């Protein structure tokens, strides 16, 4: 359906409630993740396979239809709280690494360096860098996202059993701005992380009074009149 534009995010659990409801031990999460990845690698070939493992036994079967992308969707391993280990684990498995969007930029740079040093895959992986933000040329983008973003972050605090913290713009790595400011922010990240950067920008936020759908749709429209003087010759990316 997506023509191969799908990536799959996988992570281990980190909440006691998840262990309780699924009746598994947190001590087995990493081993289970590795076994699931092995199963999916076989399933995505489109050929008959079976699995007899530590946790899962699968009789011979064939998954159809086969994925659009040979070998299946690319995998991103998301961090689960032990951040140095998470970066190295994703690199050693040759997978993309998805960094917690709440981390400050200096910590992101440190983790990317750690990941790059430990990477054992073939070729350079995309770096999916998730960001919270909003784009508006006719209003304050922070005001547009503030209530929904505050609800989101404070809900995460409740889920994690942490004290619910106040949310201020300066306390997070955010990218609210107009279209020109967003272009410059993307280029700043590109200067830091190079061509393997995959810049992801969240624009919709939950809550009792979410941002109107029409304003979110306006955010995702591509503005084609970005001045070429903004881009150096090695920063112009083919939109295809």
Secondary structure, 3 states (H helix, E strand, C coil): CCCCCCEEEECCCCCHHHHHHHCCCHHHHHHHHHHHHHHHHHHCCCCCEEEECCCCEEEEECCCCCCCCCCCCEEEEECCCCHHHHHHHHHHCCCEEECCCCCCHHHHHHHHHHHHHHCCCCCCCCEEEEEEEEECCCCCHHHHHHHHHHHHHHHHHHHHCCCCCCCCHHHCCEEEECHHHHHHHHHHHHHHHHHHEEEEEECCCCCCCCCCHHHHHHHCCCCCCCCHHHCCCCCCCCCC
